[in-house]
Amino acid sequence: MDIQKLLKIVAIVIGVISIFFLGSIISTGDEAIKAGESSGSIDTFMYVAYAIFAIAVAAVLAFTVINLVSNTAGLKKTLMGVGAFVVLLLICYFGFANGVETIRKDGDILSANGSRLIGAGLYLFYFLAIIAGGIMLGFGVKKMVK
């Protein structure tokens, strides 16, 4: 049995277990969860979800690092992409975002730095959306010209 078949079987088993847990949580009901009557079972399910999530993230990171180390051209391209992203993030943070202390709805105060980080994230999202749209438009025009 090769690794792909084994991983499919493991994924199916995890999916079936997840469906069972979801059904158990749904059958508990909202009111019981809010009242804290079933906090033990919900906590258990949450810890299982955290563990599965951590295993998935670790597997993705491990295989990504293994593939990047074995392929130096891919490593160079990846580092260039990450570097460009970091440069764009720094431009958004220091160039465009401004921070102002703000009182939130719950009475807490959002610091100026927190406000600046949120603004930088929004500007970064806008710039990345414009860049992605421009690339798609450019390839569309190039395809139409051919």
N, C-alpha and C positions, 0 to 999 in steps of 0.2 A: 504494500500500500504506500503510495507516494504521499508527500507532505501536503499536497493540495487537497487530496481527498480527506486526509485527517483533519485539516483545518476546516473544511466544509462540515464535517461531522461535529466538530467542536462548536462551530458557529450555530448549527442547528440545535444542539443541546442547550447552549446558552440562550438561544431564542425561546425555546420551549420553557425553560426555567423562568425567563423574564416574563413571559406571558402569564405563568402561574402567579408570580409575585404581583404583577399588575392587577390581575383579577382579585387577589387577596386584598390589596390596598383599596381597590374600588368598592369591594363588598363591605369593607369596614365603614365607609360612609364619611362624608365631610364633617358632620356634627360630632361624631366620635373622635375624629382626629383633632378637631379644634378644641374639644373639651379635654384632650389629653388622655382619654381612656385607653387608647391603643398605642401609646407612645413607644412602648417596648418593641412591638412588632415593626412599627414604622422605622424606628431607629435601626433595627437589624437590617431591614431592607435598604436603608440609606447607606449603611456601612458596606453591604454587599455591592451596591452600585458604585460607591467610591473605589472599592477594591478593583472591580472590573474596569472602571475608567482608568485607574492608575496602571493596570496591566496593559491596557490598550495603548495608552500614551507611551509607556516604556517600550513596548514592542515597536511602535512607529518610530520613535527616536533611535532605537538600536538599529533597525534595518536601514534607516536613513543614513546614519553615520557609517554603517558598514558599506553601503553603496557609494557614498561620497568618498570614502577613503580609498576604495578600490578603483575609482574613476577620477583621475586628477583633473581632467578637463571639466567634468561636471562639478567638481569641488570649486574650481576657479569661477565658473559661471554662477554657482550658488553664492559664493562669497561676494561677488560683484553685485548680485541682486540684493543681498542683505545689506551691503554697504550703501547702495543707492537708496534703499528704504530708510536706513538710519539717517542718511544725509537729508532726505526729504522730511523726516520726522523732526530733525533739529531745526530745519528751516521753518517748519510750521510752528514749532514751539517758541523759538527766539524771534522770528520775523513777523509772524502774523497774530499769534495768540496773545491776548492780554488777560490779566487776572484781576478780579475784583472780589473782595469778600462779600458773600451773599448769605442772607438768612433764608434757610430752607423752610418748607411747609411745616416740618415737625419741630421747628424751633432751633435746630442745630445751625451752626455757622459753617459754611463752605469756605475754606481758606482761599486766599488769592492764588496760591500755587495749585490747589485742586481745580479752581476755576480755569486757570491757564492750561492745565493738562487736558481738561475737557474740551476747551477751545481748540487746542492743538490736535486732538483726536478728530474733531469735526472737520477742521481744515485739511487734515491728512486724508480723511475719507473723501472729501470733495475733490482734492487733487488726484487721488487714485482713480476715482470714478471718471474724471475728465480724461486722464491718461488712457484708461481702458477704452473709453468711448472713442477717443482719437485713434487708437490703434485699430479698433474694429472698423472705423470709418475708412482709415487708410488702406487696410487690406481689402475692404469692399470696393473702393475706387480702383485699386490696382487690379482686382479681379475683373471689374467691368471694362477696364481699358484693354485687357488681354482679350 
